[in-house]
Amino acid sequence: MFIVRIIAGKFKGRKLKSYQTDKVRPTKDMVKEAVFNILLDFPRGKDCLDLFAGFGNLGLEAASRGAGTVDFVEIGSRNCKIIGDNIDLLGIEEKTNLFCQDVKSFIKNSTKKYDLVFIDPPYDENYYKDTLTALLDYQLLKNPAVLIIEYRENYRPEIPGELLIIKEKDYGSTGIIVAEFQG
């Protein structure tokens, strides 16, 4: 079984529910710590979106670090149940929403704007370009907004010109791009 846990903030050290599967790769603690070290206090009070949420690892970490709201989007019904269980476990129902649907439909129908977006689609699929373009086209990003894009080493996704790359780094087999939307 994967061990998924909160690494900092209000729920530091809390283990989260998960299950063993080859369809979900929870962000490793080392990568998660690096991402949140880059963000510093940015999540505090912000509206966050965790796309392709898996077990909700990144969004739950943002909630632990003081995010104002966190919306999770995950199409897998078993994964949605795990996210819901973890939301209940942490007692953060009032600041979270769980959308059990595909990312494309969510983006197309959402009217909320976000300060911070985590994008971690299945590595073997080409969701990056469509997701980034849709976030811009449907105007779901606040000005400014920060996007955390996780990808497999040696497969760097194309980043639209409307986004400014702030940092890019590989952590073993995982790459991270931190990009900013400046309207």
BADREN-251724 format. One line per field, with one value per residue (C-alpha): residue number from 1; x, y, z. Coordinates in nm, 2 decimals, padded with zeros to 4 digits, m for minus. Layout:
<rs>
loti = (NUM/...)
X = (X/...)
Y = (Y/...)
Z = (Z/...)
</rs>
This chain:
<rs>
loti = (1/2/3/4/5/6/7/8/9/10/11/12/13/14/15/16/17/18/19/20/21/22/23/24/25/26/27/28/29/30/31/32/33/34/35/36/37/38/39/40/41/42/43/44/45/46/47/48/49/50/51/52/53/54/55/56/57/58/59/60/61/62/63/64/65/66/67/68/69/70/71/72/73/74/75/76/77/78/79/80/81/82/83/84/85/86/87/88/89/90/91/92/93/94/95/96/97/98/99/100/101/102/103/104/105/106/107/108/109/110/111/112/113/114/115/116/117/118/119/120/121/122/123/124/125/126/127/128/129/130/131/132/133/134/135/136/137/138/139/140/141/142/143/144/145/146/147/148/149/150/151/152/153/154/155/156/157/158/159/160/161/162/163/164/165/166/167/168/169/170/171/172/173/174/175/176/177/178/179/180/181/182/183)
X = (00.00/00.11/00.18/00.03/00.06/00.05/00.40/00.33/00.07/m00.23/m00.24/00.13/00.21/m00.15/m00.16/m00.43/m00.63/m00.50/m00.48/m00.22/m00.28/m00.07/m00.32/m00.24/00.10/00.08/00.33/00.63/00.70/01.03/00.86/00.56/00.80/00.99/00.67/00.54/00.89/00.86/00.51/00.60/00.28/00.10/m00.17/m00.29/m00.64/m00.63/m00.88/m00.70/m00.79/m00.65/m00.70/m00.66/m00.65/m00.59/m00.60/m00.61/m00.25/m00.16/m00.50/m00.51/m00.16/m00.27/m00.57/m00.34/m00.13/m00.43/m00.59/m00.92/m01.09/m00.98/m01.18/m01.08/m01.16/m01.11/m01.29/m01.21/m01.50/m01.28/m01.03/m01.32/m01.43/m01.08/m01.06/m01.40/m01.29/m00.97/m01.17/m01.39/m01.08/m00.93/m01.27/m01.23/m01.57/m01.66/m01.36/m01.36/m01.56/m01.52/m01.62/m01.62/m01.61/m01.36/m01.14/m01.26/m01.63/m01.54/m01.35/m01.61/m01.89/m01.71/m01.75/m01.51/m01.16/m00.86/m00.53/m00.35/m00.40/m00.23/m00.21/m00.10/m00.26/m00.18/00.17/00.08/m00.19/m00.15/m00.38/m00.14/m00.20/m00.58/m00.61/m00.38/m00.56/m00.91/m00.81/m00.71/m01.00/m01.27/m01.10/m01.07/m00.75/m00.73/m00.48/m00.23/m00.26/00.01/00.00/00.20/00.24/00.38/00.52/00.73/01.10/01.20/00.84/00.82/00.47/00.44/00.34/00.12/00.27/00.02/00.19/00.53/00.75/00.89/01.07/01.14/01.31/01.34/01.32/01.43/01.18/00.93/00.95/00.78/00.70/00.58/00.41/00.22/m00.07/m00.06/m00.37)
Y = (00.00/00.36/00.56/00.90/01.16/01.53/01.67/02.01/02.25/02.18/01.81/01.74/01.37/01.25/00.94/00.94/00.66/00.51/00.17/00.00/00.06/00.12/00.38/00.64/00.77/00.98/01.27/01.16/01.35/01.48/01.63/01.76/01.92/02.09/02.22/02.37/02.52/02.70/02.82/02.92/03.06/03.12/02.86/03.04/03.17/03.09/02.91/02.59/02.33/01.98/01.83/01.46/01.45/01.07/01.04/01.42/01.43/01.78/01.95/01.80/01.93/02.28/02.25/02.16/02.47/02.70/02.71/02.90/02.64/02.33/02.17/01.82/01.68/01.30/01.07/00.74/00.64/00.45/00.74/00.98/00.77/00.78/01.16/01.19/00.97/01.18/01.50/01.35/01.22/01.57/01.74/01.99/01.94/02.31/02.42/02.15/02.03/01.70/01.66/01.30/01.37/01.42/01.73/01.85/01.86/02.02/02.30/02.36/02.39/02.57/02.94/02.96/03.12/02.97/03.11/02.78/02.48/02.14/01.95/01.59/01.38/01.02/01.02/00.80/01.03/01.37/01.57/01.86/02.08/02.03/02.10/02.41/02.55/02.49/02.66/02.97/02.95/02.91/03.18/02.97/03.14/03.45/03.72/03.62/03.24/02.97/02.64/02.33/02.09/01.74/01.53/01.22/01.28/01.33/01.41/01.79/01.92/02.22/02.53/02.79/03.13/03.29/03.12/03.24/02.95/03.05/02.73/02.39/02.10/01.73/01.52/01.18/01.05/01.33/01.68/01.99/02.31/02.61/02.85/03.18/03.33/03.70/03.78)
Z = (00.00/m00.07/00.24/00.18/00.45/00.52/00.56/00.71/00.85/01.07/00.99/00.98/01.01/00.95/00.74/00.46/00.32/m00.01/m00.18/m00.40/m00.77/m01.08/m01.20/m00.93/m00.84/m00.53/m00.54/m00.33/m00.01/m00.15/m00.45/m00.24/00.00/m00.28/m00.44/m00.11/m00.03/m00.36/m00.28/00.08/00.23/m00.11/m00.05/00.27/00.22/m00.16/m00.38/m00.49/m00.76/m00.76/m01.11/m01.18/m00.80/m00.75/m00.38/m00.33/m00.19/m00.32/m00.24/00.11/00.17/00.06/00.29/00.58/00.50/00.52/00.18/00.18/m00.04/m00.22/m00.51/m00.62/m00.96/m01.01/m01.25/m01.08/m00.85/m00.61/m00.59/m00.53/m00.23/m00.09/m00.13/00.04/00.32/00.36/00.37/00.64/00.83/00.84/00.91/00.63/00.46/00.49/00.28/00.01/m00.28/m00.45/m00.82/m00.94/m01.31/m01.59/m01.59/m01.93/m01.83/m01.49/m01.66/m01.92/m01.66/m01.37/m01.30/m01.01/m01.05/m00.88/m00.73/m00.73/m00.96/m00.93/m01.26/m01.24/m01.51/m01.60/m01.74/m02.04/m02.16/m02.33/m02.11/m02.04/m02.35/m02.35/m01.97/m01.98/m02.28/m02.13/m01.80/m02.01/m02.26/m01.99/m01.77/m01.45/m01.34/m01.11/m01.19/m01.08/m01.05/m00.99/m01.16/m01.05/m01.33/m01.25/m01.54/m01.60/m01.65/m02.01/m02.11/m02.06/m02.16/m02.38/m02.18/m02.34/m02.40/m02.16/m01.87/m01.73/m01.62/m01.27/m01.19/m01.35/m01.19/m01.20/m00.88/m00.98/m01.23/m01.17/m01.32/m01.18/m01.36/m01.16/m01.39/m01.33/m01.51/m01.52/m01.71)
</rs>
